[in-house]
């Protein structure tokens, strides 16, 4: 059972809300930290933690990776 800090919000919306608050460029560790501080669900934290260690220049660079690995509609 995962506990979401944003009840009723889909994974896509949790990630979209989180990414709208992040300052780019950023790296994976900063994304995971921001998600943890925002109270993101364990599923979102796992997705972000599974991303490659690299710098991300914008929201699209994050969503394209997450979309390709987890949710086909997210990166569109």
N, C-alpha and C positions, 0 to 999 in steps of 0.2 A: 504494500500500500504506500503510494507516494503522497507526500503532503505538499500541496502547492501554496505558495505565498499569495497567489492570485487566484482565488477560488472561481471555478467555472470558466476560466480562460483556457483556450486551446493552446497547445504547444506552440503553434505558429504565432499566435498573438503574444504569448509570453516572450518569445524570442524577438518579435518585432518591437515590443515595448522596451525590452532591455537594450536592443541595439540603438534605439532612438535616443537613449540616454548616454551612450558610450562616446567618448571622444576618439576620433580616428586621426592618424593611424594608431593602432594598438596591437597588442600581441595576445596570444591565447591565454596566458596566465591572467592578464588584466580582464579579459572577457569573463573568465571563470570567477574571478574575484567579484566583479560587478554583478554577475548573476547571483552569487551567493548572498551578497549584501542586499540585493533586491528581493530576496526570498523566493527565487525561482525554484521550480519543482526539481526533484532529483533527476527526472528524465532530461530536463533542459541542461542541468549541470553535467550529466553524463555525455550529452551530445557535444557540448562545448569542450569538455575535457578530452574527448576523443579526436578533436581536430589537430592537424599538424602544428608543431612548434614553428611559428613563423610570424612575420608582421602582416597585419591586415590593414589595407589602406582605406577601405570604406565598407559600408554595410553590405554591398553586393559581393565583396570578396568573402564575407562570412556566410551569407545566405546561399551562395552558389555551392559551397562545400557542404553545408548542412542539408540543403535541398537535394544534392546528389546522393547523400548517404542515408538520409532519414525520411524526408518528406518531399515527394516529387513536386508538390505545388508551392513549396516555400520559396524556392529560388526564382520563380517565374516573375 
